[in-house]
Amino acid sequence: MSVNLHIIKPSVNNMCVRVLIRAAKLDITEVDAYGKTRTPEFLAMCPAHLTPFLEDSSLPGGCLLYTSPSPRDTTRSRMPSSA
């Protein structure tokens, strides 16, 4: 099983997840998504183009988790349809 955490390193939101993963000593590979969140390849994995984004190859579609929408965004969900 391969688990990747797509992050943008200067982001405080991403740092929180990185600290938690390191503290829990989870075997997860960090992938720098800086400048890549709007590419067709990234959008195919994460249509919301948000980080942090946790990708797990053992799941259908590979999408496990990405940042939930703002509480102010009541018009649409950014979660994958399988969630």
Secondary structure, 3 states (H helix, E strand, C coil): CCEEEEECCCCHHHHHHHHHHHHCCCCCEEEECCCCCCCHHHHHHCCCCCCCEEEECCCCCCEEEECCCCCCCCCCCCCCCCC
